[in-house]
Structures are given as structure tokens and as C-alpha cells.
Amino acid sequence: MTQQKSVSVLGSTGSVGGNTLDLVGRSPDKYRVAALTANRDVEGLAAQIAQFKPEFAVIADASLYAALKERVGGTGTQLAAGPDALIEAGQWASDWVMAAIVGAAGLAPTMAAVQRGAAVALANKECLVCAGDLMMQAARAAGARLLPADSEHNAIFQVLEERNRDGLEKIILTASGGPFRDWTTESMAAVTPKQALNHPNWDMGAKISIDSATMMNKGLEIIEAHHLFDMPEDRIDVVVHPQSIIHSMVQYADGSVLAQLGSPDMRVPIAHTLGWPDRIHAPANRLDFTVMGALTFEKPDESRFPALRLARQALTAGGNAPPVLNAANEIAVASFLEGQIGFLDIAALVEKVLTETVPAEIGSLEDAIAADAEGRARARECLDKMAPPLAAVAQTF
């Protein structure tokens, strides 16, 4: 009988965390849960503790510790709360870690897992966007294995031939184009949060759904791909592929293009990282090429979706520009979801913050966290000066 693989899930109650535990729960003979963390979802975390019986569980919001303890106290799971406890969860002994905490809060716990040499499945974009050089250096120093869990980067990971790096011409990231792929700029000005959350292919959380609608998610993925695969910005292309069947491609010097295909189900890339270097079963729909229909491709329109241009500019600038880009985007997305700004204001706000940011180097995790805080603060200052969105104005009449 093979030894069980111990797993930790940082951000277990989110979409990626839930999909990860769905896979783990299907093979209890192969996996055991070492640690779980959640932000504020006490009920969700309590249910996971009851099902998986982890050794350690953390609620990030310390004010909710008593509520969690009341629900699961006495189960044998060690409980903790707060930012330091999140880091402890990253340090907790396990073979494999899913890094799925959204935002800058995931930086320190993920770094802790990397520094102890774990196999770390990366679903948190901020780790590489805000501190890519630091994270990659730490992984090399500790012998950690970074396994990309995003569908696009996981696709590249599967088809990139390391022995043929000299023959690698470029990476091609595919994008669905989101729900407004064919919309005019004028139409997008009146987009509501409900419309933006209605992704045509993927079932995702609110933040990533809005990022897909603005195509900022693809901009952030360009930055991630640069760090993960050591590729310069000008050799990372983006192509819009509305069907979301081809998840990304790699082009070689002989003209060959290798692509990874699969149904749009996050359990596919997660299963690849969970089973790596072996392959395990994932309960995703299988592709039927006889009924699939056409696969189409088009160039992204950066005039309608300027987030792609902004991300490339931030990557080229380096230093604090990528974490500021990411932080400003988080504030802008949250403000849009709350009805404070319009859909087109998201990219406009990010661009204004980037323009006003004084360049600085990122030499430590503390620098990255400080740049994130600066980006958020500057974004809030800019928000206070912005006019209300058209949708909000219309509601007053």
C-alpha cells in the first residue's frame, strides 16, 4: 500500500480550495489533510474540519476564533487565528501545499511553505506578481517545487519541454475574452456587476470573474509566466480563444506548437499538480472532438481592454510596479462590485495609480507588502476624487 500524501490547503473555503478538497475527498486512501486555512468563513471551515480532520486549522480573522472553537473544539484539530497563524500553516509539515489565499495575505504563508522545500501548487497570483523574483529565488534555495495551478500556466507546464529550452520561441496564453469580448466601449460603460460576474465558461469567485471581464487576469498571467518559465515579456503572447478548450500553447523553433486541451474545469489543473509527477483521476467532463465544433482564435483588443497593456508596462518597469498594479486593481474591482465606480473605471483607476507611483526596488517580502499597501492607499485616494459611475447616477433619477 502506497504511503498517503499529506496536503495543506491555504485558502480552503474559496473556489480553488473547495475544488482541491473535492479531489482529496475522492481518494481518502491516497491523501490526508494536514492543515487548512480560511479567511472569515467559519461555517465552511468547520464543515471541512469535520470531514477531513486536519491536524491544524486557521481562521485568518482573529475575531472569529471563538466562533470557530465553539463549533469544532474537542475534535482533535489544533486551532489558531491571525496572520502569524497563517504563516504557521504554511510551515506545517506536509508534502504538498495548495496556495490559494487571495490577495497579498497569501504572500507570507506561501513563502513559508516554499522556504521549507514543499511542493507548492500556486493558485495565488500575488505570489509571483508582487514578489516573483523573491519567490523563485526562495524555491531554488530550498529545493521547493512550484507547480502552477492556474489552467493557463499549468497547460504550459505540461507541454514545455525543459530539455528543448533553446528551441523555445514563445509562450501563447489563451484567454476566453470574458463576457464582453464583442461589446463596444460605449456598451461596457454601463455594465453592471451582475453582468460582469456571468462568465461564459468558468465557474469562479467574484474577483477573478471581474478580472476575466476586464482581461486583467490575462495581464497578471503574463507577469506570472515571465517568472515561472523565465520568459521575457516580448515572447509571451495572448490570443483570445472563446471556447476555453485550449488552455495555452508553446511554440518551438521548428514551427511546432504544443497545446494542452481540456474541459474548463479547475479540477483538471489542480489534479495535475496534486498527483504530480503522476496523473490522477479528475471527474471533469471529457472532450468529445466529434461534437465539439469549431475552435476559434482572435487577437485581443487592447484599446477596449487596456489592462493587458498596463500589465505589460508594469512588468517592463519592474520593481514596485507589478505589486502596485495588482493592489490598485484589487481596490478598483472591489469598488466596482460595491457600485462605487463603473466597469471602465477599473482600468482607468489602475492606470492613474501606476502613473503616480514613484519607482522603487523590491528586495524583500516586506518591500513587496509595503508596495501592495502603497498601491491600495493611492487607489483609495484616487477613488475619492472620481465622479460616480453612470449606473449610480442613473439610479438617482
Protein Blocks (a to p, Z undefined) as FASTA:
>chain_A
ZZddddddehjlbmklmmmmmmmmmmmmlpccfbdcdfklmmlmmmmmmmnopabdcdfb
lmlmmmmmmmmgonlpacdedjklmmmmmmpgcfbdcdfbgcjklmmmmmmmmmnopacd
dfbfklmmmmmmmmmmmmmmnopacddfbfklmmmmmmmcfklmmmpmbdcdddehiaml
mpcfklmmmpcfklmmmcfkbccdfklmmmmmnommmmmmmmmmmmmnopafklcccddd
fkomagbdcddfkopacdddddddfklmmmmmmmpmbdcddfbdcddfklnopadddddd
fklmmmlmmmmmmmmngmmlmmmmmmmmmmmmmmmmnopacfklmmmmmmmmmmmpccdd
dfbfklmmmmmmmmmmmmmmmmmmpccdfklmmmmZZ
